[in-house]
């Protein structure tokens, strides 16, 4: 006599009990320090709502904090242009708040408007080579980068500042859904020099050297900067992929 228990909901006759794997050890907290004892940067996109794209980036080792906002593409007046006009404006808000002429202890030796114009022009040339400007005819793309905190912004810090600005602008453009051809990045050697690369380090699109009188081999400089660029690109790619 086949008696079926009708008081319970039974599974199919060929059902097998769920088998759980052995409980692994509790994962250790991910440290914000890499294997070479360098603190990793903190990055966040989309914090500013009144612009097309934005990013906040904080260096883990020298307390450098940047806010980047991207406006555009937006129509521009005047004669027709076959591609967009990109501008970069870099500003040290700490120096501006303390002294209008930029002479402040937080940024001595490199805080005048002309100095930051040079850095802005350097960054503009970098992103002119990767942003698909021909996709946005008769348009303007304005990028604003503000240094909101730093331990020091003197000349010994400029290569690092340029690297962080490049990362912040890149994330801001991604947040604004701009079409870019590659993840451009900057590699640095200490406080001496920085080189910007595209195509995984196969091509250079910018070179900044602090001291022209140094007789260091250019190939050696580029090689060391490329190593740092690849490390930096890995961090950016990991963030964008959500790793």
C-alpha positions, -999 to +999 in steps of 0.1 A: +000+000+000+015+033-012+007+059+015+016+095+007+020+121+033-004+149+023+002+171+053+036+184+040+047+198+007+072+173-006+098+179-033+103+157-064+112+121-058+147+125-072+155+156-051+188+156-032+195+175+000+215+207-004+251+203+005+271+233+017+308+236+012+330+239+042+331+273+058+362+291+048+382+313+071+368+348+075+382+371+048+407+395+061+399+432+056+413+446+024+441+469+032+445+503+015+482+497+013+497+479-017+525+455-016+551+483-020+536+501+011+521+529-009+486+539+001+460+535-027+440+565-038+403+569-031+381+576-061+344+585-065+324+596-095+291+615-098+293+636-066+283+669-083+248+671-098+249+704-117+274+693-143+276+665-169+303+645-151+324+648-120+349+630-099+366+632-065+400+617-060+421+616-029+458+605-029+465+580-002+500+592+007+503+630+006+467+640+014+461+655-020+424+659-028+410+670-062+374+677-074+369+676-111+337+688-129+330+684-167+305+706-185+296+697-220+294+690-248+275+723-250+268+744-282+291+773-288+284+805-306+303+817-336+315+801-368+310+764-373+338+741-360+341+705-372+350+693-337+346+702-301+369+727-283+382+713-250+395+735-222+410+726-189+411+749-159+433+740-129+429+759-097+444+756-062+415+767-041+437+767-009+460+793-023+431+814-038+414+814-004+445+825+015+461+850-009+449+864-042+484+864-057+490+828-048+518+834-024+509+811+005+527+786+027+505+758+013+518+763-022+549+784-023+570+785-055+543+771-077+510+789-071+508+818-095+481+818-122+507+815-149+521+783-133+487+767-132+480+778-168+510+758-179+497+727-161+463+733-176+477+735-211+497+704-205+466+685-194+446+699-223+470+686-249+468+651-233+431+649-235+429+665-269+446+632-281+421+608-265+387+626-265+368+620-297+363+657-304+350+651-339+320+634-324+308+668-310+310+694-338+304+730-329+305+722-292+326+731-261+338+709-233+350+727-202+368+708-175+375+723-141+399+708-116+402+721-080+428+713-055+408+713-023+435+700+001+472+691+000+501+689+024+522+708-001+518+720-036+554+732-043+575+723-073+586+690-059+550+679-060+540+688-096+545+654-113+522+638-087+497+666-090+496+661-128+491+624-124+462+629-100+446+656-122+448+632-152+431+605-132+404+629-120+397+643-155+395+608-170+370+597-144+350+629-149+348+623-187+337+587-181+310+599-158+299+624-184+297+595-210+322+612-233+336+591-261+373+585-255+397+564-275+418+551-246+425+552-208+452+578-209+474+580-178+506+595-164+536+578-150+560+596-127+595+592-113+595+605-077+593+643-080+615+646-111+595+639-142+562+626-156+552+611-189+517+605-203+510+574-222+482+558-243+478+524-259+491+505-229+524+525-229+531+521-266+527+558-274+535+590-255+513+620-256+530+643-230+564+649-213+570+671-182+605+674-166+612+696-136+649+702-142+662+706-177+698+706-165+697+669-154+716+646-178+696+615-170+690+592-200+657+599-216+650+562-224+656+553-188+632+581-177+605+569-201+609+533-190+605+540-153+575+563-160+559+535-181+561+511-152+544+536-129+518+544-156+509+507-159+504+505-121+482+536-122+462+523-152+455+491-133+441+511-104+418+531-127+407+500-146+399+481-114+378+510-101+359+514-134+353+476-135+340+476-099+368+453-086 
